[in-house]
Amino acid sequence: MSKSTSYSDATQVVHAGSVVDEKTAALSPVIVTSTTFEQTSPGVHKGYEYSRAATPTRDQLETALARLENTQYALSFASGLAAEQAILQLCDQGDHILSCDDVYGGTRRLGEKVWARYGLTFNYMDTCHLDKVETYLKQHTTKMLWIETPTNPTLRIMDLQSLGALAKKYGCLFVVDNTFASPIFQKPIDFGADIIVHSTTKYISGHCDVLGGAVMTSQTPIYEKLQFLQMATGAVPSPFDCYLLLRSLPTLALRMHKHAENALKLATFLSNHNKITKVIYPGLPSHPNHELAKQQMSGCSGMVSFYYDTDLEGIARFSQSCKLFYLAESLGGVKSMINHPAAMTHVSVDKTVRESLGITDQLLRLSVGIEDPEDLIADLKQALK
Ligand SMILES: *Cc1c(COP(=O)(O)O)cnc(C)c1O
């Protein structure tokens, strides 16, 4: 496809990164498994030498991912956390990172249980409070401002424009984890993000069958450092994994619009149910950041959280009674899933911290799939009985 980025996302996902194989004229991505490539004379090769450094299938994926985020560059990794690991390796000993208090649990664990041992310090705060963030950045030399929006599982929306401006003003790198919105609904590069990170395991894969991560940037010096780290530390995806992601991309826009359409219907249904005390979905006018979500997102994605007024037994009974919603970790797949954060994804978070973030025993999180919304509503209705 031509270098033009003027196509809409629905077209980009189908064509971006697509190359017709020179030898066979195959239209679909070719999986090149070779780890090594013949050189024409010592040190002279056709762009590939050893597959940790680069492979044709991975290149194709990275080109497509960069196109989707409107960035100059993308690099792919073996998991979302491997991608995050590479970003943190941009830091030097003693560097300081400020993050949101409900950042993805694995990100927090990576910071506190791994990187803290190597002299990086992390601080967490409610990054919805811009004044607090500014006061903090004024007083502390900060290497990175690392945020996520919408957050997990309470789906709070961070003001990308303002946080991007603060990061710039105080000279720190603005890192945005765009996993929950996907590049279809939110382009952090438009709001000053220096680095964008994804767990491609989630919406980008969309089928819960491949683990992956990606980092996007438009800044050449950052890209060159990250590319070096990708090669030097080796947490790269296999050609098969790259192929699976390439296989998923053409339906990304279709899937995201269906996820969001279904999520709004389910959120509306739950809001009107007498056993549900509160529903959190950025697409509902009742969401405290609904207006901000409309400004910076072109759709509100497929995650819905809600408080079910019952005890732990009631929660267990409800989640077991759902027939179409699988009780499972992870998100972003075509199949609907239900998660009880306090006992599942967030069980490692200290109970008092958890509750201060609104992750009580009554909170449930749905990853709404692409099934018929009426069937999903009927399923929730019977399970709530
Ligand atoms: C899942 C997830 C990650 C980690 O990605 P893995 O692919 O599981 O390593 C990071 N950030 C967010 C927001 C996630 O949901």
The ligand as a MOL file (V3000), in Angstrom:
LIG
                    3D

  0  0  0     0  0            999 V3000
M  V30 BEGIN CTAB
M  V30 COUNTS 15 15 0 0 0
M  V30 BEGIN ATOM
M  V30 1 C -2.8840 -7.0190 29.5010 0
M  V30 2 C -2.3720 -5.6410 29.6560 0
M  V30 3 C -0.9910 -5.3870 29.7180 0
M  V30 4 C 0.0420 -6.4870 29.6860 0
M  V30 5 O 0.0790 -7.1600 28.4810 0
M  V30 6 P 0.4480 -8.7230 28.3020 0
M  V30 7 O 0.2700 -8.9280 26.8600 0
M  V30 8 O -0.4860 -9.4990 29.1790 0
M  V30 9 O 1.8670 -8.8800 28.7550 0
M  V30 10 C -0.5900 -4.0700 29.8020 0
M  V30 11 N -1.4800 -3.0600 29.8710 0
M  V30 12 C -2.8050 -3.2660 29.8330 0
M  V30 13 C -3.7470 -2.1150 29.8980 0
M  V30 14 C -3.3030 -4.5660 29.7340 0
M  V30 15 O -4.6280 -4.7700 29.7240 0
M  V30 END ATOM
M  V30 BEGIN BOND
M  V30 1 1 1 2
M  V30 2 1 2 3
M  V30 3 2 2 14
M  V30 4 1 3 4
M  V30 5 2 3 10
M  V30 6 1 4 5
M  V30 7 1 5 6
M  V30 8 2 6 7
M  V30 9 1 6 8
M  V30 10 1 6 9
M  V30 11 1 10 11
M  V30 12 2 11 12
M  V30 13 1 12 13
M  V30 14 1 12 14
M  V30 15 1 14 15
M  V30 END BOND
M  V30 END CTAB
M  END
